[in-house]
Amino acid sequence: MNAGLQWHLQTLDPAQGLGPLRADWDRLNARLMAGHGMLDGAFVEAMLRHFGAGGVLLARAVRDDETVALLLLNRQTRGLGVWSSYLPAQTQIGPTLIPAGLDLRGLFVALPGYASELDLLCNDPRFGDLRELPVRAVGSLPHALTMSVALKGAFDDYWAQRPRKLIQNMRRYLRRLQSEPTPERLDIVGDPAAMPAAVARYAALESRGWKGREGTAVASDNPQGRFYAEVMGEFAARGEALVYELWLGDDLLASRMLLIRAGMVVMLKTSFDENFERFAPGRVLLLRTLEDLFTRLPGGVVEFYTNAEPDLLAWSTSQRWINHVSLYRHSGLPALYGLLRRGTRGLLRRGKRPVDADMMAHRSGASIETYAAVSELPADAVALMSRAEQQRVEFGADWYANLVETVHAHEPAGASVRFLVLRRQGRVLAVLPVVTQRSGLGREVSALSNFYTAIYAPALEDDVDADDLLPLTRALRRDSGRAAAYRFAPMDPQSREFALLKRALALAGLSTHAYFAFGNWFEPVRQDWAGYLKERSSKMRNTIKRMGKRFAQEGGTLEIVQGGERLEAGIAAFQSVYANSWKNAEPYPDFVPGLARLCARRGWLRLGIAWLDGVPTAAQLWITAHGRANIVKVAYDERFKALTSGTLVTALLMEYALDTDRVTEVDYLIGDDPYKATWMSERRERFGLVAYDPLTLRGLIGLARQAVGETWRRLRPKPAPRPDNPPA
């Protein structure tokens, strides 16, 4: 990503805007930021022309003559080598176009003097999280809680999901407005020729209000007014700007300016006439605007870019924090600068009270509900888990119900199962199944999983990010009786759920670490059974053919039980084989029968059994659901090892999965047993997360052990995978 990277700096002439790099800027904005309106070249150049008199530095990263990153910086440092983004008040997202994984060490070297800190202001994590850049140290400060409205489905469906109080208030305001003798009117201005007058009306409206009295209003004769006139005119010429106006007769009650690009609406400015405050004209205009946008831009999104208070957040379908991100040249600098900022009111002090984790959780308006059993969960929480189940059956409510009933109900006293439900404005955002129990460190919270679980993840809505999960992880920490550690495994380290949970645990003040859990062998299905078999070893093909013929000659038969009247006989056969296999007795003997009955009920069960003279010689439990075949349990009776009937059962189930179920993947789930590589062609890894509470003594002990363990694992030679008995 960073080989051959060179950084170049140039001072921009505000009158010339981005100059010859305008095309590169727009290309990167389209690639990295989905063509964001506030990062469009026209918007940025207007900012430079009207607010760039103090001088702006353009930093450009080049590789192989191609521009790969661009960002705008203030020309002067804030002292001690601290550089920061150029960011006028008219934008709420920093003009920073940096791809994920880009190494900024070269920029620190290229900046004049000795650059020690780079503050990238107003980073929207939805369009590239700069906290993830590979530098020596990163700090972040939550700046503003912004919000968005997804234009999915019909407006009426969206409105029905709003909080009852908001709906009631809006009904009251609309009744007042509609009781006036003159009807309300909504005007939508998009014509480039009409845009200057619409912006002028907006400026006059805002100048009459509190911003006019404070001297911060948009006015036709000030830089702000000229900036918005230019931006709205430029975008209107491309069909990408609208002004919504709410009128009562000849009176303009409220006005809202917005940009529309690539399915995204950016709310720029809004103002209302304070003389008509009894009608809440700003809120009525917002209602009418959203009604129109649901029709005008179906499937799009409205981004507000404001520091939203609870009354405005009630309109949102999602929210997130805009962050100031600080990148440091050396790992010791954050602590040093932190001391200096606490000890001085001068050069390095930002001047605003930091937004801490408690305040972030409170501002979110989220609530946490706790349930002790799947049967207690509300229907919308179960529905979210059902959507997660489409990825993996282990994420669904049915899996957890069987796990709790057959495993955790038999755990020692003191173990406590909980399902934490994160809800905001009546909408379920996440379900986190956990269990609290005793461990070597004392009280510990862990994923609701055990050695039967091949993969774990919380159920999350699609638009949830780590900041949204903060109230959940804070509540988990607060209500767990000062647990020393929090463990979540096994998880897919490449998954969104893994990244978000790790970040949310860190935001809650826990020291979070990832660790290897086990290898996972799988087969992406590319062909039918015949094609798959051709790619296996000749030894495997010969074994299947030769031993299949011998097994049949001796009177052996193969069967796949999927439910019905053969279900209980199939479960009994599996248990008989398992009892006579090389494997240890099941510590929770009810789990597998319960799972088999669950899978039969859901249509997922594929229970393969080899029979010889009425005696089961091998059995395998597979789960086939949502395009994936999971190989859950395999066993053979050691008295019949010479028949290799386990191999024949695997072949039978594999053929059925590929040719009848037509799955897209076969998954051997847990472990690096060598025989799995003979059936599967690819391997991935499962990881766990462990988070220690540094405010507890046992948490500090766990942190010390973690540090020692990580050092040892780096130094010791890696052992070969542990051999195991293949299914004969």
N, C-alpha and C positions, 0 to 999 in steps of 0.2 A: 504493500500500500504506500510505502514511504520512500522506496528506493528511487534515487535520481530526483528527489523533490528539491526545488529551489524557491526561495521566497524573494519577492521584489516589493519595494515600497515606493509610493509616489504620492506627492501632495496634490490634491485635486483643486482645480479652479472651480469654485461653486457655480460660476456662470456657464461652465462647459459640462457640468454634470459628470457622468462617468466616462465621457469621451469615447475613444475607440473600444473601450472595454464594455460598453453597454450590451453588445450582443452576447459576450461571454457571461455577463451578469444574468441576463434573461434566460440563457441556456441552463445555467446552474440552478436558477430559481425553479425552472420547470422540472429539472431532474431531481433536485433535493427537497424542494418545498411545495411540490404540486402546483407550481405557478402562483404562489401566494400573492394576493393583491397588494398587501402592504410591503412586499419585497419586489414587486414589479419595477422594472427600470424606470418607468414614467413616474411612479410614486417616489422612488429614491431620488431621482434627479430633481424633482420638485422640492423635496426636503433640502437638498444641497443648495439649490438656488435661493431659497427663502430663509433658511436657518443655518447655512454653512459658513457664515462670515468669519467665524473664529478659526477656520481651517480644518480640513478633514484629511486624514491619511488613509490611503487605500493599500491594503496588504493583499498580495496576490501570490498564490502558490502555483507553480508551473512544473509539469513533468512531460518530457518528450514534446515540448512546444505546445502543450495543451494546458489551459487554465483549469485547475481542479478545485480551487477554493478562492473565495474573495470575502473580505470583510472590511468594514469602515471603522476607523479608530479616531479618537480625538488626537489632535496634533501634539498636545502637551500632556505630560504625565501628571499624576496627582501626588508626586513625590516618591522618593525611594524606589524609583523604577516601576511604579504601578501604572499600567496603561489600561484604558477602558474603551468600550464601544462608543462610537458616535451615535447619540440617541436623543433627538429632539422630542419634546413632549407630545408631538402630533402622531407618534407611532407607538404602539405597544408591543412590538416585536423587533428584536435587534437585527440590524442589517448585517447578518453573519451567515455566509453560505459555506459551510464546512461539512464535508462528507464524513460519515461514521468511520472511526478508526484512523483518521489522519493524525500524524505525529506533528505536534506544534513546536517541538524543540527548536527547529530551524527558525521559526518566527521569533522566538525569544532572542536568538543570536542576531537576527537581522534588524531588530528594533534598535534605535539610537541609544547610546549609553548602555547601562546594564539593566535590562528588563528583568524584573523579578516576579511580577504578578501581572496577569492579563484578566481583566474583568469583562466578561462577555454578558452584557446586560440584556434583560428581557428575553430569555431563551424559552421558547415554547416547546416543551418536550414532545408534543405530538408531531412536530416537524423536525426531528433530530435532537436527541437529548445530549447536550454538550457535556453533561456530567459523566458521560461514558467515554470521553476522549482519553487516549492513552498518554497521560502526563504523569509527572512524579507525584503530584498531589492536586486534589480537586476539592473545592469548597463550594457550597451553594447557599443562597439565601432566598427563601420564598418571597416573592414581591407582590403578586396580585392573584386573586382567585378569579379566573376567567370562567366563562361558561359557553355552551353551545346548545343548539337545538337541531336535532337530526330531523330532516324533512322526509321521514319514512312513513308510508301509508297515507291516510287521510287526516286532514286537520282535526276533524271531529274526534278521531281516535286519540290523537295527541292531547287534545283539550280535555277529554274525559279522564285522562291519567294525571291531570294537574291536581295539586292539593285542594281540598274542598274549600278552604278559606279563600284561596285565590279566586276560584270560580264564583263564590258568593260575592266577593268584593267587586269583581268585574260586572256581575249582573246588576249590582246596585249602581255602579257608575254609568252603565249603559242606560239604565232606566232614567237616571237624572238627565243624561244628555238627550235621550230620545223624547223626553217630555217637553223640550224646548219647542217653540213654535216653528223655528227654522230647522230643517233636517241637517244632520251631519253629512259631510261629503269627503270622500277619499280621493285625492288626486295623486297620480303616479307620474312623475316627470322623468322621461328618459331621452327625449329629443335633444340632440346636442345644441340646437338653436335656442331651446327653452331653458337649458341648464344654467347659464349665467344668472338669469332672473330668479331661478329657484334657489341658488346659492345665496343671492343677495337677500331674498326673503328670509332664509335661514339666519343669516348674519344679523338682520334687523331684529328678528325674534329673540335671538340669544343676547343681543346687546341690551334689550329691555329688561332682562332678568338679573339674577344675582351675580352672574359672571360679568355682566356689564358694569355692575356697581363695584366689583372687585378689580375691574380692568383686565380680565382674562378672556373676555368673550371674543368670538370670531366677529370681525367687522370688515366691511367692504374696503376700508382704507388702511388696514393693518396687515402685517406679514401673514398672519393666520388666514385672513380672508382671501388674500391673493393666492396663498398656497392651496386652499380648498377649491377655489375657483379654477385653478390650473388643473388640479388632479381630477375633479369631477368633469371638466371639459374634455380632458385627454381620454378618460375612460368612457365617457358618453359617446365620443366619436367612434369607439370600438364596440358600442352596445354593451358596456360593462359597468355602467353607473346608473343609479336610480335615486330619486328623492321622493319619499312618501310624505304627503302633507294631509293633515286632518283639518277640515274647515267646518265652521259653523256660520253659515251665511257668508258674510264678507270678512269674518274674523279667522285668521290662521291660528289654530289652537296649538298645533305641534308639528314638528318637521323632523325628518330622519334621513340622513345621507348614508348611502351604502354602495359598496362595490360588489360586483358579481364576476367571478372568474373560475372556470374549470369546476363548476358544481359547488363552489364555496362562496357564501355571502359574508362579507366583512362589514359589520356595523361601524361606521366611522364616527358619526356625531349624531346627537339627538338633543332637542330643546323643546320647551313648551312655554305657553303664555301663562304666567303665574296668576293673572287675573281670572283665569278659568280653572283654577286648581281643584274646585269642587267636583269637576268632571273627571279628574285624573287623566288629562288629555294625553300625556306621554304613554300611559299604560294602554289607553284605548287605541292609540296609534300603533303601539306594538302588537296588539291583538289583530288589528286589521292588516298590518304588514305581514305577520306570520300566516294569516289566512291566505293572502295572495301568494306568498312564497311557496306554500305547500302545493299550490296549483302550478305556479310558474317554474319551479325547480324541483320536481319530485325526485327523491333519492339524494338530494343535496344536503348541505349543512350550513347553519347560520352560526358564525363566530362573532362573539360580542366584544372581546378584548376590553374588558373593564374589570375593576376590582369590585365584584358583585357582592351585594349585601343579601341577606336572606330573602327579602321580598322579591328581588329580581331572580335569585337562584330558583325560586319556585317555578319559573318559566322554563328552566333548563332541562335537557335530557342528559347532559353530562357536564362535568366541571373539572378543572385542573388548575394547578398552580403554575404561573409564569415565574421563572427563577432567574436570579442573577447568579451566574456561574463564574467562579474565580479559579483560574488555572495558575499553578505555581511552578517556578523553575526548579525549586528544590523542596524536598519533602518536609524540611524543618520550618519552612517559612510560614505556613498557616498558624502554627502555635505562636511564633514570634510576633507576627502582625496582629494576632488576636490580643496579645498582651498590650501592644502599642495602642490598639484601638480602644481598649478598655481604660488605658491610662492617660489618654490625651483627648482633648476636644478639638484638636487641630487637624493636621494634614491628612491623616489616614482614617479619620472617623467618618462613617457614612451618615451619621446624624439621625437615623430612624431607628425606632425600637424594632429589634429583630422579631420576625414571626416564628415562634417556637412550635414544637410539635403539638402541644396542647391547644394552642390557638388555631393551628391548622385543622385539627380534628373538630374543634368547636365550630369554626366557620363553615365546615362542610355541610352542616345541618343533617348529618347522617345519624342513624340510631342502630344499636346492636341488640338483636334478639337472641336469646339462648334457649336451646331445646335439648332435651336429654335423650330423645329417641326419634327415629325416622317417622314414626306414626304421629308425632306431635308437630311435624313441620307443616307450615302453611302451604297451600296449593301452589303459590307462585314460586316458592323456594324449591319445591319438588320439580316444578316445570323447568327451572334453571338447571337443576341437576340432570334432568332428562335430556336437555340439549347438550350438556357436557358428556353424557353417556354416548352420544353419537360418535365421539372420539374414542372413548375407551369404556368398556362396561364397568370397570372399577370406579368410574366417576359417578355412577348412577345411584339413586336412592335404594334400589333393590339390592345392589351389592352390599351397601352399608348395613341394610337391615339384617341380612344374613350374617354378616361379620359380627355385628353387635350381639345378635341372638345366640350365635353358636360359639363365639370366642370371648368377647369382652364381658358378657354376662357371667362368665366363669372366672374372671380375673380376681386377684386378691382384693379384699376390702381396701378402700382408699382410691381405687382407680375410678375415674369419673369421665364418662363419655359426654361430649358436648358438640352440638352443631351450632356454630355462630353464624347468624344471618345478618348481613350488612344491608340496610335499607335506607334509601334517601327519597324523600317526597313520595313515599308509598311504593317505590319501585325497588325490588330486590336486585342488588348489584353483585353479591357474592355469598357463597355458602362455604364455610371452612369447617370440616369435620376434624375434631381433635379428641385426644384422651389425656387426662392428667393422672400421673401415677408417680410412684417412688422409683428412683434410680440410684446409681452410685453417687450422684451429686445431690441427692435429696429429691425435692419436688421438681418434676419435669413435665413439660407439655410436649406432646408429640402428635404427629399425624395419626389419624384413625386408620392404622394399617398394621400389618404384621407380615410374617414370612409367606403368607398366602398372597400378599398384594404385590403384583408385578409393577405397578405404576400408580402414583398418587398425584393429585392436583386439586386445589380448590376449584369450585365451579364459579366462573367469572362471566359477567356480561362482556360483550365484545368491546364496548367503549370504556371499560374500566382501566385506569392506570394506577401506578404505585401510590400516588397521593390520595386517590380515592380509598385505598385499602388502609390508610393510616388509622382512621378511627377503629378499624377492626383489630389491627395489631396492637394499638394502644389499649383497647379493652381486653385483649387477650393477656397482655402483660399485667394490667391493673387487677384483673379478676382471678388471677392464677395463684394467689397467695405467695407472691414473691418467688416464683419458680426460678431456679438457677439456669435452666437451659430449655431451649425450644428446638425440637427436631422434626424435620419433615422429609420423609424418604419413603420409597424411592421415587425420584422425579426425573423427567426428561430435561437435561441441562440446556437444551436448545429451545425449550418451550417458552411461550409468553408467560405462562403461570409461574415458572421457575424464576424468571427475571423479575417479575412484579412482586412476588412474595419476598424474594431476597431484598429488594429495595425497600419494601414496606416495613420489614423487620428492622432494617437499619434506621429508617426514619423514626421508628418507635424508640430508638436509643439502645438497641441491642447490637452486640458485636457479632456479625454474621459471617459464616464461612461455608464454603461448599466442599464436599468430599465425595470420592468415588464410592459407589455402592456395589455395583456388579456389572458384568458385561451382558449384553442381550443380543442373541443371534436371531436373525429374521431373513425371510425370503420375499423380496418384491416379486410379485407374480407377473411374468412376462409372456407366458405361453400356457398351453394345456398340459395335462399330465404326461402325455407322450413326449412333448418337447422338453418338459422339465426333466424327465427321466434320462433323456439323451445327454443332458449336461452333468449328470451324476457320474460317479466313478464306475468303471466296469465291474469292480468288486461288488458294489452295491447292487447294480443291475443283475448280476449273476446270482447273488444271494437271494434277491426277491424272487427271481424266476425258479431257481433250484429248490429253495426251501418252501416256496408256495406250492410247488408240485408235490413235494414230499408230505407237507402238512395235509393236503387234500387226500393223498393216497392213504394216509393213516386215519382218515375219517374226520379231520379237523374242519371247522367252519369258522367264517368270519362274519361279524354282525355289527351294524351301527344302530344303536338305540337313540331315538330322538324324543321319546316320551311315550305316552299312551300306556297300554296294558303291560308293555315290556319294561317300563321304567323301574319299578321296584326290584324286578329280577336283575336288571342291569346294574343297579346300585349294589345289590348283594354280591354280584359277581365281581364288581370292582373291589369291594371290601375284602372278599376272599383272596383275590390275587394279591392285594396289598399286604394282607396279613402273612402271606407265604413268600413275600419278596425279600430282597436284601435290605429294604428300608426300615427305619425305625417306626414304631407305632405312632399314629397320629396323636399329637397332644390334645387336639380338639376334635374328637371323632365325629361330631355332628356337622362340622363345617362342609366337608365334601358332599355328603348326602343332601344337605340343605342347598348347596350350590347347584347340584344336579337337578333337584326339583325346581329350583328357581329358573334354571336355563331351559328346562323342558316347558315350563309355563310360558316363557317368553319366546320359545321357538329357536333357542340358541344351542341346545344340547346336541353334541355329537360324541356319544360314548361308544368307543370302539372296543369290541371284545372278541378274543379268540377262544373257541371252544374245542375240546377234545373229549369225546365220549361223555358229554354233559358236564365236564369240568372246565371252568375258565382257566386258561393258561397265561393270558396277558390281557391287560385292559388299559385304556387311555381315555382321559377326560379332555375333550376339546370344547372350546366355546367359539361358535361362529356367529358374529354379529357385526352389522354395519361395515361389511366388506373385509373383515379381518378374521382369520382363524387363529385362536390362541391355544397353544398346547399347554394345558394347565397341569395335568398329572399323568405320569407314565409309570407302569410297573409290570413286572412279569413274575410268574411263579417259578422259583429257582429249581423246582423239581423237573420243570420242562424247559430248562435253559437251552438244551441242545436243539430244540425245535425252532429257535429264533422267532417265535411267534410275535414277540414285541415289534420286531422289524416289519413283519407282515401287517400288523395293525396300523403302524405308522404309514405304510404304503397305501393301505386301504383308505385311511382318513385323508391323506394328502391327495389322492386321486379324486376323492369326493369333493374336497375343498376346491380343487382347481377346475374340475369339469362340471360339477353339479351346482355347488354354491357360488362358483366363479368369484372367489375372493380376490382382492388386490394385494393382500399380504398374508403370509403365514408367520407367526411369531412364537419363538421358543421361550419367550419370557425371561426366566431368571437363570443366570449363571453361564460360565464359560466351559461347561463340560465338553470334552473333545468330540464326543459323538454328535453334538449339535452342528458342528461345522460340516459334517458329512451330508446333512440334510439342508442346511441353510448356507447362503452364499455371502451374507453381509452381517456386520456386527456394529452395534452402537453401545453406548454406555449410559447407565443410569446413575444419577448422583443424589446426594442428600444435602439438605441445608441444616446447619446447627447454628443457633444464635444464643449467645450467653448474655446474661444480665450482669453488667459490670458493677452494678450497685449492690450485689449480694456477694458474700464471701465465697460461697460455693460456685457462683458464676465466675469469679476471679480465678478460682482453682481450675475450673474447666477451661478458661482461656489459657492458663499456663500450660495445661496438658495439651491443648490444641497446638500451641506454638511449638512445644517439644515434638509432638507427633508429626507436624508438617516438616520440621527440620529433618527428622529421622527418615521420613518417606522420601525426601529429596536426595538423601545421601546413600540409602541402602540400595543394593541391586534388586531389581524387580523379579520376583519368583515366577516360575512357570505356572500356568493355570492348574488348579487342583484336579487330578484325574477322578473320574467317577465311573460307576458301572453303566455302560450303555444298555438301552432296552433290547434284550436278546429276542 
